[in-house]
Amino acid sequence: MRSLNINDPDFAKRFRRIVDDRRESDSDVAIQVRDILREVRQRGDKALAEYSMRFDSHRLSTDEDWVISTEQCRAAYDELQPDLRDALELAATRIRVYHEAQLPADRDFTDDAGVRQGALWRAVDAAGLYVPGGRAAYPSSLLMNAIPAKVAGVERLVVVTPTPKGESNPLVLAAAHVAGVDEIWRVGGAQAVAALAYGTERIRKVDVITGPGNAYVAEAKRQLFGVVGIDMVAGPSEILVIADKDNNPEWIAADLLSQAEHDPSAQSILITDDETFAAQVEDCVDLQLATLATHKVANESWTSHGVMIVVDELSQAVELADALAAEHIELAVAEPEPLLRAIRHAGSVFLGRMTPEAVGDYVAGPNHVLPTGRRARFASGLSVLDFMKRTSFIELGDGALDKIGPAAVALAHAEGLPAHAKSVELRLK
């Protein structure tokens, strides 16, 4: 864990190192992924079967080896403890309601020149959702990806998920039932992303791929962007907590560790205006780490990427937050609204002392799939718009071409495109 004070002579240099810290995949991963994509594109299901056996010890031979049925998902849902079923349903309802409010409206109007113009929003035909297996199997992520797709109107929603040694996570299957997933294939890794993008003998290709995964999955999505749409290239989790001394240090320590336990490369940062409070939080982090079931991962993350920054006043945190452009920002202060309005770059912001980031991972409603790696400077969290596209339309009424056509002719000639000009000129009176 690194400690910085804004008054340190070398603060700017040390802070820049934190901002520039690259915690994502290297060129070796890119090369391996490129080879996997090529194999799946050329050999389809045979390549999938070989990779599944090699990486997951799962043999793909019979139909049951390939597919998890909707009946199995329903059975997993029925077998859940009532409190877990209720939790899934509550999360799904809140996520659905929030994303229904994101649905865009079509536009259709006629301007003063008599030109009718507008746009129609339509869902993609098919979307693919990657769901990790093993330690990182999260039903909450399935809900966060699948429900916006269904709200957008996607007709075919396909899940790919690795099943190591043939085992699947019952809670993930139950979440698939709640979300209304249409197909679930027992394949994972970069090879599963390739199957969704290119299609194989069994798996029909999709138009958009979303969902979290390891470095290989993220790299596969990056390389396949253009063949399909993607949500984003996700990297390790991040949390920035901006807190004053009036907070409970145990709460803030737990908030920092909530992201550290995700991944050894996750990053947790505290900015505070009180040096004593920073020390208290650090002590609480150490105490909580000692009893945390995810100690190994969280400790490596905190040791390698944890940061404590002390400023003179919290208004100085705004510039630092914008440079970090973090995935999650908690504003644990009495009056968070001024800081919310001042900070320009953040994936999602959590306001006040009683709004831990963890609640946003499950039941708040807004999507927890958010830009990482400083991409909040130009990217947004997952929404229904990631599963939709906009088609514009134009219609020229009586006299409209006479009003605007000559300008088009002039510009076409200026660009050296006489056929463009002639297609307009022939229609002019």
Contacts in CASP RR format, 6 or more apart in sequence:
PFRMAT RR
TARGET T0000
AUTHOR 0000-0000-0000
METHOD contacts of the structure
MODEL  1
MRSLNINDPDFAKRFRRIVDDRRESDSDVAIQVRDILREVRQRGDKALAE
YSMRFDSHRLSTDEDWVISTEQCRAAYDELQPDLRDALELAATRIRVYHE
AQLPADRDFTDDAGVRQGALWRAVDAAGLYVPGGRAAYPSSLLMNAIPAK
VAGVERLVVVTPTPKGESNPLVLAAAHVAGVDEIWRVGGAQAVAALAYGT
ERIRKVDVITGPGNAYVAEAKRQLFGVVGIDMVAGPSEILVIADKDNNPE
WIAADLLSQAEHDPSAQSILITDDETFAAQVEDCVDLQLATLATHKVANE
SWTSHGVMIVVDELSQAVELADALAAEHIELAVAEPEPLLRAIRHAGSVF
LGRMTPEAVGDYVAGPNHVLPTGRRARFASGLSVLDFMKRTSFIELGDGA
LDKIGPAAVALAHAEGLPAHAKSVELRLK
1 282 0 8 1.000
1 285 0 8 1.000
1 302 0 8 1.000
1 303 0 8 1.000
1 306 0 8 1.000
1 307 0 8 1.000
1 308 0 8 1.000
2 14 0 8 1.000
2 18 0 8 1.000
2 306 0 8 1.000
2 307 0 8 1.000
2 308 0 8 1.000
3 278 0 8 1.000
3 307 0 8 1.000
3 308 0 8 1.000
3 309 0 8 1.000
3 310 0 8 1.000
4 11 0 8 1.000
4 14 0 8 1.000
4 15 0 8 1.000
4 307 0 8 1.000
4 308 0 8 1.000
4 309 0 8 1.000
4 310 0 8 1.000
5 11 0 8 1.000
5 275 0 8 1.000
5 309 0 8 1.000
5 310 0 8 1.000
6 309 0 8 1.000
6 310 0 8 1.000
6 311 0 8 1.000
6 312 0 8 1.000
6 316 0 8 1.000
7 312 0 8 1.000
8 14 0 8 1.000
15 309 0 8 1.000
15 320 0 8 1.000
15 323 0 8 1.000
18 269 0 8 1.000
18 307 0 8 1.000
18 324 0 8 1.000
19 323 0 8 1.000
19 324 0 8 1.000
19 374 0 8 1.000
21 267 0 8 1.000
21 305 0 8 1.000
23 235 0 8 1.000
23 236 0 8 1.000
23 265 0 8 1.000
23 266 0 8 1.000
23 267 0 8 1.000
23 305 0 8 1.000
23 373 0 8 1.000
24 215 0 8 1.000
24 218 0 8 1.000
24 235 0 8 1.000
24 236 0 8 1.000
24 265 0 8 1.000
24 373 0 8 1.000
25 215 0 8 1.000
25 216 0 8 1.000
25 218 0 8 1.000
25 219 0 8 1.000
29 215 0 8 1.000
29 216 0 8 1.000
29 219 0 8 1.000
30 219 0 8 1.000
30 223 0 8 1.000
32 190 0 8 1.000
32 216 0 8 1.000
33 190 0 8 1.000
33 216 0 8 1.000
33 219 0 8 1.000
33 220 0 8 1.000
33 223 0 8 1.000
34 223 0 8 1.000
36 47 0 8 1.000
36 51 0 8 1.000
36 190 0 8 1.000
36 191 0 8 1.000
36 194 0 8 1.000
36 216 0 8 1.000
36 220 0 8 1.000
37 190 0 8 1.000
37 193 0 8 1.000
37 194 0 8 1.000
37 197 0 8 1.000
37 198 0 8 1.000
37 220 0 8 1.000
37 223 0 8 1.000
37 224 0 8 1.000
39 47 0 8 1.000
39 51 0 8 1.000
39 191 0 8 1.000
40 47 0 8 1.000
40 48 0 8 1.000
40 51 0 8 1.000
40 191 0 8 1.000
40 194 0 8 1.000
40 195 0 8 1.000
40 198 0 8 1.000
40 200 0 8 1.000
41 194 0 8 1.000
41 198 0 8 1.000
44 195 0 8 1.000
44 198 0 8 1.000
44 199 0 8 1.000
44 200 0 8 1.000
44 201 0 8 1.000
45 60 0 8 1.000
45 200 0 8 1.000
45 201 0 8 1.000
45 202 0 8 1.000
45 203 0 8 1.000
47 191 0 8 1.000
48 60 0 8 1.000
48 187 0 8 1.000
48 191 0 8 1.000
48 192 0 8 1.000
48 195 0 8 1.000
48 200 0 8 1.000
48 203 0 8 1.000
49 59 0 8 1.000
49 60 0 8 1.000
49 61 0 8 1.000
51 187 0 8 1.000
51 189 0 8 1.000
51 191 0 8 1.000
52 58 0 8 1.000
52 59 0 8 1.000
52 60 0 8 1.000
52 162 0 8 1.000
52 186 0 8 1.000
52 187 0 8 1.000
52 188 0 8 1.000
52 191 0 8 1.000
53 59 0 8 1.000
53 60 0 8 1.000
55 162 0 8 1.000
55 188 0 8 1.000
55 189 0 8 1.000
56 162 0 8 1.000
56 163 0 8 1.000
56 164 0 8 1.000
56 165 0 8 1.000
56 166 0 8 1.000
56 188 0 8 1.000
57 164 0 8 1.000
57 165 0 8 1.000
57 166 0 8 1.000
58 65 0 8 1.000
58 162 0 8 1.000
58 163 0 8 1.000
58 164 0 8 1.000
58 165 0 8 1.000
58 166 0 8 1.000
58 186 0 8 1.000
59 65 0 8 1.000
60 66 0 8 1.000
60 186 0 8 1.000
60 187 0 8 1.000
65 186 0 8 1.000
66 185 0 8 1.000
66 186 0 8 1.000
66 187 0 8 1.000
66 202 0 8 1.000
67 183 0 8 1.000
67 184 0 8 1.000
67 185 0 8 1.000
67 186 0 8 1.000
68 161 0 8 1.000
68 163 0 8 1.000
68 168 0 8 1.000
68 173 0 8 1.000
68 176 0 8 1.000
68 184 0 8 1.000
68 185 0 8 1.000
68 186 0 8 1.000
69 184 0 8 1.000
70 177 0 8 1.000
70 181 0 8 1.000
70 182 0 8 1.000
72 173 0 8 1.000
73 173 0 8 1.000
73 174 0 8 1.000
73 176 0 8 1.000
73 177 0 8 1.000
73 181 0 8 1.000
73 184 0 8 1.000
74 177 0 8 1.000
76 170 0 8 1.000
76 171 0 8 1.000
76 173 0 8 1.000
76 174 0 8 1.000
76 177 0 8 1.000
77 85 0 8 1.000
77 88 0 8 1.000
77 173 0 8 1.000
77 174 0 8 1.000
77 177 0 8 1.000
77 178 0 8 1.000
79 170 0 8 1.000
80 88 0 8 1.000
80 170 0 8 1.000
80 171 0 8 1.000
80 174 0 8 1.000
84 171 0 8 1.000
84 174 0 8 1.000
85 174 0 8 1.000
87 362 0 8 1.000
87 363 0 8 1.000
88 139 0 8 1.000
88 143 0 8 1.000
88 171 0 8 1.000
88 174 0 8 1.000
88 175 0 8 1.000
88 178 0 8 1.000
89 178 0 8 1.000
90 363 0 8 1.000
91 140 0 8 1.000
91 143 0 8 1.000
91 362 0 8 1.000
91 363 0 8 1.000
91 365 0 8 1.000
92 143 0 8 1.000
92 147 0 8 1.000
92 175 0 8 1.000
92 178 0 8 1.000
92 179 0 8 1.000
94 363 0 8 1.000
94 364 0 8 1.000
94 365 0 8 1.000
95 143 0 8 1.000
95 144 0 8 1.000
95 147 0 8 1.000
95 148 0 8 1.000
95 365 0 8 1.000
95 367 0 8 1.000
96 147 0 8 1.000
96 151 0 8 1.000
97 365 0 8 1.000
98 365 0 8 1.000
98 366 0 8 1.000
98 367 0 8 1.000
99 147 0 8 1.000
99 148 0 8 1.000
99 151 0 8 1.000
99 365 0 8 1.000
99 367 0 8 1.000
99 383 0 8 1.000
99 384 0 8 1.000
100 151 0 8 1.000
102 148 0 8 1.000
102 151 0 8 1.000
102 383 0 8 1.000
102 384 0 8 1.000
102 385 0 8 1.000
103 121 0 8 1.000
103 151 0 8 1.000
103 152 0 8 1.000
103 384 0 8 1.000
104 121 0 8 1.000
104 384 0 8 1.000
104 385 0 8 1.000
104 388 0 8 1.000
104 390 0 8 1.000
105 121 0 8 1.000
106 118 0 8 1.000
106 119 0 8 1.000
106 120 0 8 1.000
106 121 0 8 1.000
107 118 0 8 1.000
107 119 0 8 1.000
108 116 0 8 1.000
108 118 0 8 1.000
109 116 0 8 1.000
109 117 0 8 1.000
109 118 0 8 1.000
110 116 0 8 1.000
110 117 0 8 1.000
111 117 0 8 1.000
113 400 0 8 1.000
113 403 0 8 1.000
113 404 0 8 1.000
114 396 0 8 1.000
114 397 0 8 1.000
114 399 0 8 1.000
114 400 0 8 1.000
114 403 0 8 1.000
115 394 0 8 1.000
115 395 0 8 1.000
115 396 0 8 1.000
115 397 0 8 1.000
115 400 0 8 1.000
115 404 0 8 1.000
116 393 0 8 1.000
116 394 0 8 1.000
116 395 0 8 1.000
116 396 0 8 1.000
116 397 0 8 1.000
117 392 0 8 1.000
117 393 0 8 1.000
117 394 0 8 1.000
117 395 0 8 1.000
118 392 0 8 1.000
118 393 0 8 1.000
118 394 0 8 1.000
119 390 0 8 1.000
119 391 0 8 1.000
119 392 0 8 1.000
119 393 0 8 1.000
120 390 0 8 1.000
120 391 0 8 1.000
120 393 0 8 1.000
121 388 0 8 1.000
121 389 0 8 1.000
121 390 0 8 1.000
121 391 0 8 1.000
122 388 0 8 1.000
122 389 0 8 1.000
122 391 0 8 1.000
123 152 0 8 1.000
123 153 0 8 1.000
123 154 0 8 1.000
123 155 0 8 1.000
123 387 0 8 1.000
123 388 0 8 1.000
124 152 0 8 1.000
124 154 0 8 1.000
124 206 0 8 1.000
124 207 0 8 1.000
124 208 0 8 1.000
124 387 0 8 1.000
124 388 0 8 1.000
124 389 0 8 1.000
125 154 0 8 1.000
125 155 0 8 1.000
125 156 0 8 1.000
125 207 0 8 1.000
126 154 0 8 1.000
126 155 0 8 1.000
126 156 0 8 1.000
126 157 0 8 1.000
126 158 0 8 1.000
126 204 0 8 1.000
126 205 0 8 1.000
126 206 0 8 1.000
126 207 0 8 1.000
126 208 0 8 1.000
127 149 0 8 1.000
127 154 0 8 1.000
127 156 0 8 1.000
127 157 0 8 1.000
127 158 0 8 1.000
127 206 0 8 1.000
127 207 0 8 1.000
127 208 0 8 1.000
127 209 0 8 1.000
127 210 0 8 1.000
127 387 0 8 1.000
128 157 0 8 1.000
128 158 0 8 1.000
128 159 0 8 1.000
128 160 0 8 1.000
128 196 0 8 1.000
128 206 0 8 1.000
128 208 0 8 1.000
128 209 0 8 1.000
128 210 0 8 1.000
129 142 0 8 1.000
129 145 0 8 1.000
129 146 0 8 1.000
129 149 0 8 1.000
129 157 0 8 1.000
129 158 0 8 1.000
129 159 0 8 1.000
129 160 0 8 1.000
129 181 0 8 1.000
129 209 0 8 1.000
129 210 0 8 1.000
129 211 0 8 1.000
130 159 0 8 1.000
130 160 0 8 1.000
130 161 0 8 1.000
130 188 0 8 1.000
130 189 0 8 1.000
130 192 0 8 1.000
130 193 0 8 1.000
130 196 0 8 1.000
130 209 0 8 1.000
130 210 0 8 1.000
130 211 0 8 1.000
130 212 0 8 1.000
130 213 0 8 1.000
130 217 0 8 1.000
131 137 0 8 1.000
131 138 0 8 1.000
131 141 0 8 1.000
131 142 0 8 1.000
131 159 0 8 1.000
131 160 0 8 1.000
131 161 0 8 1.000
131 172 0 8 1.000
131 211 0 8 1.000
132 138 0 8 1.000
132 141 0 8 1.000
132 161 0 8 1.000
132 162 0 8 1.000
132 212 0 8 1.000
132 213 0 8 1.000
132 214 0 8 1.000
132 217 0 8 1.000
133 161 0 8 1.000
133 162 0 8 1.000
133 163 0 8 1.000
133 164 0 8 1.000
133 169 0 8 1.000
133 172 0 8 1.000
133 188 0 8 1.000
134 162 0 8 1.000
134 164 0 8 1.000
134 169 0 8 1.000
136 212 0 8 1.000
136 213 0 8 1.000
136 214 0 8 1.000
137 161 0 8 1.000
137 169 0 8 1.000
137 171 0 8 1.000
137 172 0 8 1.000
138 172 0 8 1.000
138 212 0 8 1.000
139 169 0 8 1.000
139 171 0 8 1.000
139 172 0 8 1.000
139 174 0 8 1.000
139 175 0 8 1.000
140 175 0 8 1.000
140 361 0 8 1.000
140 362 0 8 1.000
140 368 0 8 1.000
141 211 0 8 1.000
141 212 0 8 1.000
141 368 0 8 1.000
141 369 0 8 1.000
142 159 0 8 1.000
142 172 0 8 1.000
142 175 0 8 1.000
142 176 0 8 1.000
142 179 0 8 1.000
142 181 0 8 1.000
143 175 0 8 1.000
143 178 0 8 1.000
143 179 0 8 1.000
144 367 0 8 1.000
144 368 0 8 1.000
144 369 0 8 1.000
144 382 0 8 1.000
145 210 0 8 1.000
145 211 0 8 1.000
145 231 0 8 1.000
145 369 0 8 1.000
145 382 0 8 1.000
146 157 0 8 1.000
146 159 0 8 1.000
146 175 0 8 1.000
146 176 0 8 1.000
146 179 0 8 1.000
146 180 0 8 1.000
146 181 0 8 1.000
147 179 0 8 1.000
148 367 0 8 1.000
148 382 0 8 1.000
148 383 0 8 1.000
148 384 0 8 1.000
148 386 0 8 1.000
148 387 0 8 1.000
149 157 0 8 1.000
149 210 0 8 1.000
149 384 0 8 1.000
149 387 0 8 1.000
150 157 0 8 1.000
150 179 0 8 1.000
150 180 0 8 1.000
151 384 0 8 1.000
152 384 0 8 1.000
152 385 0 8 1.000
152 387 0 8 1.000
152 388 0 8 1.000
153 387 0 8 1.000
154 387 0 8 1.000
156 182 0 8 1.000
156 183 0 8 1.000
156 204 0 8 1.000
156 206 0 8 1.000
157 179 0 8 1.000
157 180 0 8 1.000
157 181 0 8 1.000
157 182 0 8 1.000
157 183 0 8 1.000
158 181 0 8 1.000
158 182 0 8 1.000
158 183 0 8 1.000
158 184 0 8 1.000
158 185 0 8 1.000
158 196 0 8 1.000
158 203 0 8 1.000
158 204 0 8 1.000
158 206 0 8 1.000
159 176 0 8 1.000
159 181 0 8 1.000
159 183 0 8 1.000
159 184 0 8 1.000
159 185 0 8 1.000
160 184 0 8 1.000
160 185 0 8 1.000
160 187 0 8 1.000
160 188 0 8 1.000
160 192 0 8 1.000
160 193 0 8 1.000
160 195 0 8 1.000
160 196 0 8 1.000
160 203 0 8 1.000
161 168 0 8 1.000
161 172 0 8 1.000
161 184 0 8 1.000
161 185 0 8 1.000
161 186 0 8 1.000
161 187 0 8 1.000
161 188 0 8 1.000
161 192 0 8 1.000
162 186 0 8 1.000
162 187 0 8 1.000
162 188 0 8 1.000
162 189 0 8 1.000
162 192 0 8 1.000
163 186 0 8 1.000
166 186 0 8 1.000
168 186 0 8 1.000
173 184 0 8 1.000
176 184 0 8 1.000
185 192 0 8 1.000
185 195 0 8 1.000
185 202 0 8 1.000
185 203 0 8 1.000
187 195 0 8 1.000
187 203 0 8 1.000
188 217 0 8 1.000
189 213 0 8 1.000
189 214 0 8 1.000
189 216 0 8 1.000
189 217 0 8 1.000
189 220 0 8 1.000
190 216 0 8 1.000
190 217 0 8 1.000
190 219 0 8 1.000
190 220 0 8 1.000
192 217 0 8 1.000
193 209 0 8 1.000
193 217 0 8 1.000
193 220 0 8 1.000
193 221 0 8 1.000
193 224 0 8 1.000
194 220 0 8 1.000
194 224 0 8 1.000
195 203 0 8 1.000
196 203 0 8 1.000
196 205 0 8 1.000
196 206 0 8 1.000
196 209 0 8 1.000
196 228 0 8 1.000
197 205 0 8 1.000
197 206 0 8 1.000
197 209 0 8 1.000
197 224 0 8 1.000
197 227 0 8 1.000
197 228 0 8 1.000
198 205 0 8 1.000
198 227 0 8 1.000
199 205 0 8 1.000
205 228 0 8 1.000
206 228 0 8 1.000
207 228 0 8 1.000
207 229 0 8 1.000
208 228 0 8 1.000
208 229 0 8 1.000
208 230 0 8 1.000
208 231 0 8 1.000
208 386 0 8 1.000
208 387 0 8 1.000
209 221 0 8 1.000
209 224 0 8 1.000
209 228 0 8 1.000
209 229 0 8 1.000
209 230 0 8 1.000
209 231 0 8 1.000
210 230 0 8 1.000
210 231 0 8 1.000
210 369 0 8 1.000
210 382 0 8 1.000
210 386 0 8 1.000
210 387 0 8 1.000
211 231 0 8 1.000
211 234 0 8 1.000
211 369 0 8 1.000
212 234 0 8 1.000
212 369 0 8 1.000
213 234 0 8 1.000
218 233 0 8 1.000
218 234 0 8 1.000
218 235 0 8 1.000
219 233 0 8 1.000
221 230 0 8 1.000
221 233 0 8 1.000
222 230 0 8 1.000
222 233 0 8 1.000
224 230 0 8 1.000
231 369 0 8 1.000
231 381 0 8 1.000
231 382 0 8 1.000
231 386 0 8 1.000
232 369 0 8 1.000
232 371 0 8 1.000
232 375 0 8 1.000
232 379 0 8 1.000
232 381 0 8 1.000
232 382 0 8 1.000
233 375 0 8 1.000
234 369 0 8 1.000
234 372 0 8 1.000
235 265 0 8 1.000
235 372 0 8 1.000
235 373 0 8 1.000
236 262 0 8 1.000
236 263 0 8 1.000
236 265 0 8 1.000
236 266 0 8 1.000
236 267 0 8 1.000
236 372 0 8 1.000
236 373 0 8 1.000
237 259 0 8 1.000
237 262 0 8 1.000
237 263 0 8 1.000
237 266 0 8 1.000
237 267 0 8 1.000
237 327 0 8 1.000
237 328 0 8 1.000
237 372 0 8 1.000
238 259 0 8 1.000
238 266 0 8 1.000
238 267 0 8 1.000
238 268 0 8 1.000
238 269 0 8 1.000
238 324 0 8 1.000
238 326 0 8 1.000
238 327 0 8 1.000
238 328 0 8 1.000
238 372 0 8 1.000
238 373 0 8 1.000
239 255 0 8 1.000
239 256 0 8 1.000
239 258 0 8 1.000
239 259 0 8 1.000
239 267 0 8 1.000
239 268 0 8 1.000
239 269 0 8 1.000
239 326 0 8 1.000
239 327 0 8 1.000
239 328 0 8 1.000
239 329 0 8 1.000
239 330 0 8 1.000
239 357 0 8 1.000
240 269 0 8 1.000
240 270 0 8 1.000
240 271 0 8 1.000
240 321 0 8 1.000
240 324 0 8 1.000
240 326 0 8 1.000
240 328 0 8 1.000
240 329 0 8 1.000
240 330 0 8 1.000
241 252 0 8 1.000
241 255 0 8 1.000
241 256 0 8 1.000
241 268 0 8 1.000
241 269 0 8 1.000
241 270 0 8 1.000
241 271 0 8 1.000
241 329 0 8 1.000
241 330 0 8 1.000
241 332 0 8 1.000
242 271 0 8 1.000
242 272 0 8 1.000
242 314 0 8 1.000
242 317 0 8 1.000
242 321 0 8 1.000
242 329 0 8 1.000
242 330 0 8 1.000
242 331 0 8 1.000
242 332 0 8 1.000
242 333 0 8 1.000
242 339 0 8 1.000
243 252 0 8 1.000
243 270 0 8 1.000
243 271 0 8 1.000
243 272 0 8 1.000
243 277 0 8 1.000
243 281 0 8 1.000
243 330 0 8 1.000
243 332 0 8 1.000
243 333 0 8 1.000
244 272 0 8 1.000
244 273 0 8 1.000
244 274 0 8 1.000
244 277 0 8 1.000
244 314 0 8 1.000
244 332 0 8 1.000
244 333 0 8 1.000
244 334 0 8 1.000
245 272 0 8 1.000
245 273 0 8 1.000
245 274 0 8 1.000
245 276 0 8 1.000
245 277 0 8 1.000
246 334 0 8 1.000
246 353 0 8 1.000
247 277 0 8 1.000
247 332 0 8 1.000
247 353 0 8 1.000
248 353 0 8 1.000
249 277 0 8 1.000
249 280 0 8 1.000
249 281 0 8 1.000
249 283 0 8 1.000
249 284 0 8 1.000
250 284 0 8 1.000
250 288 0 8 1.000
251 332 0 8 1.000
251 353 0 8 1.000
251 356 0 8 1.000
252 270 0 8 1.000
252 281 0 8 1.000
252 284 0 8 1.000
252 332 0 8 1.000
253 281 0 8 1.000
253 282 0 8 1.000
253 284 0 8 1.000
253 285 0 8 1.000
253 287 0 8 1.000
253 288 0 8 1.000
254 284 0 8 1.000
254 288 0 8 1.000
254 356 0 8 1.000
255 330 0 8 1.000
255 332 0 8 1.000
255 356 0 8 1.000
255 357 0 8 1.000
255 358 0 8 1.000
256 268 0 8 1.000
256 269 0 8 1.000
256 270 0 8 1.000
256 281 0 8 1.000
256 285 0 8 1.000
256 302 0 8 1.000
256 306 0 8 1.000
257 268 0 8 1.000
257 285 0 8 1.000
257 288 0 8 1.000
257 289 0 8 1.000
257 292 0 8 1.000
257 298 0 8 1.000
257 302 0 8 1.000
258 356 0 8 1.000
258 357 0 8 1.000
258 358 0 8 1.000
259 266 0 8 1.000
259 267 0 8 1.000
259 268 0 8 1.000
259 301 0 8 1.000
259 328 0 8 1.000
259 357 0 8 1.000
260 266 0 8 1.000
260 268 0 8 1.000
260 297 0 8 1.000
260 298 0 8 1.000
260 299 0 8 1.000
260 301 0 8 1.000
260 302 0 8 1.000
260 305 0 8 1.000
260 306 0 8 1.000
261 292 0 8 1.000
261 294 0 8 1.000
261 297 0 8 1.000
261 298 0 8 1.000
261 301 0 8 1.000
262 297 0 8 1.000
262 301 0 8 1.000
263 297 0 8 1.000
263 301 0 8 1.000
264 297 0 8 1.000
264 300 0 8 1.000
264 301 0 8 1.000
264 304 0 8 1.000
265 301 0 8 1.000
265 304 0 8 1.000
265 305 0 8 1.000
266 301 0 8 1.000
266 305 0 8 1.000
267 301 0 8 1.000
267 305 0 8 1.000
267 306 0 8 1.000
267 307 0 8 1.000
268 301 0 8 1.000
268 302 0 8 1.000
268 305 0 8 1.000
268 306 0 8 1.000
268 307 0 8 1.000
269 306 0 8 1.000
269 307 0 8 1.000
269 308 0 8 1.000
269 309 0 8 1.000
269 324 0 8 1.000
269 326 0 8 1.000
270 278 0 8 1.000
270 281 0 8 1.000
270 307 0 8 1.000
270 308 0 8 1.000
270 309 0 8 1.000
271 309 0 8 1.000
271 310 0 8 1.000
271 311 0 8 1.000
271 314 0 8 1.000
271 317 0 8 1.000
271 320 0 8 1.000
271 321 0 8 1.000
272 278 0 8 1.000
272 281 0 8 1.000
272 308 0 8 1.000
272 309 0 8 1.000
272 310 0 8 1.000
272 311 0 8 1.000
272 314 0 8 1.000
273 310 0 8 1.000
273 311 0 8 1.000
273 312 0 8 1.000
273 313 0 8 1.000
273 314 0 8 1.000
274 310 0 8 1.000
275 310 0 8 1.000
278 308 0 8 1.000
278 310 0 8 1.000
281 308 0 8 1.000
282 308 0 8 1.000
285 302 0 8 1.000
289 295 0 8 1.000
289 298 0 8 1.000
289 299 0 8 1.000
289 302 0 8 1.000
292 298 0 8 1.000
309 320 0 8 1.000
311 317 0 8 1.000
311 320 0 8 1.000
314 333 0 8 1.000
314 339 0 8 1.000
315 342 0 8 1.000
317 339 0 8 1.000
318 339 0 8 1.000
318 342 0 8 1.000
318 343 0 8 1.000
321 329 0 8 1.000
321 343 0 8 1.000
321 345 0 8 1.000
321 346 0 8 1.000
322 343 0 8 1.000
322 344 0 8 1.000
322 345 0 8 1.000
324 345 0 8 1.000
324 374 0 8 1.000
325 345 0 8 1.000
325 346 0 8 1.000
325 347 0 8 1.000
325 371 0 8 1.000
325 373 0 8 1.000
325 374 0 8 1.000
325 375 0 8 1.000
325 376 0 8 1.000
325 377 0 8 1.000
326 346 0 8 1.000
326 347 0 8 1.000
326 376 0 8 1.000
327 347 0 8 1.000
327 348 0 8 1.000
327 370 0 8 1.000
327 371 0 8 1.000
327 372 0 8 1.000
327 373 0 8 1.000
327 376 0 8 1.000
328 346 0 8 1.000
328 347 0 8 1.000
328 348 0 8 1.000
328 350 0 8 1.000
328 357 0 8 1.000
328 370 0 8 1.000
329 343 0 8 1.000
329 346 0 8 1.000
329 347 0 8 1.000
329 348 0 8 1.000
329 349 0 8 1.000
329 350 0 8 1.000
330 349 0 8 1.000
330 350 0 8 1.000
330 352 0 8 1.000
330 355 0 8 1.000
330 356 0 8 1.000
330 357 0 8 1.000
331 339 0 8 1.000
331 340 0 8 1.000
331 349 0 8 1.000
331 350 0 8 1.000
331 351 0 8 1.000
331 352 0 8 1.000
332 352 0 8 1.000
332 353 0 8 1.000
333 339 0 8 1.000
333 352 0 8 1.000
333 353 0 8 1.000
334 352 0 8 1.000
334 353 0 8 1.000
336 351 0 8 1.000
336 352 0 8 1.000
337 351 0 8 1.000
340 349 0 8 1.000
340 351 0 8 1.000
343 349 0 8 1.000
345 376 0 8 1.000
345 377 0 8 1.000
346 376 0 8 1.000
347 370 0 8 1.000
347 371 0 8 1.000
347 376 0 8 1.000
347 380 0 8 1.000
347 381 0 8 1.000
348 357 0 8 1.000
348 360 0 8 1.000
348 366 0 8 1.000
348 368 0 8 1.000
348 370 0 8 1.000
348 381 0 8 1.000
350 356 0 8 1.000
350 357 0 8 1.000
350 359 0 8 1.000
350 360 0 8 1.000
360 366 0 8 1.000
360 368 0 8 1.000
361 368 0 8 1.000
362 368 0 8 1.000
367 381 0 8 1.000
367 382 0 8 1.000
367 383 0 8 1.000
369 381 0 8 1.000
369 382 0 8 1.000
370 376 0 8 1.000
370 381 0 8 1.000
370 382 0 8 1.000
371 379 0 8 1.000
371 380 0 8 1.000
371 381 0 8 1.000
396 404 0 8 1.000
401 424 0 8 1.000
401 427 0 8 1.000
401 428 0 8 1.000
402 428 0 8 1.000
402 429 0 8 1.000
405 424 0 8 1.000
405 428 0 8 1.000
406 428 0 8 1.000
408 420 0 8 1.000
408 421 0 8 1.000
408 424 0 8 1.000
409 421 0 8 1.000
409 424 0 8 1.000
409 425 0 8 1.000
409 428 0 8 1.000
412 418 0 8 1.000
412 420 0 8 1.000
412 421 0 8 1.000
412 424 0 8 1.000
413 421 0 8 1.000
END
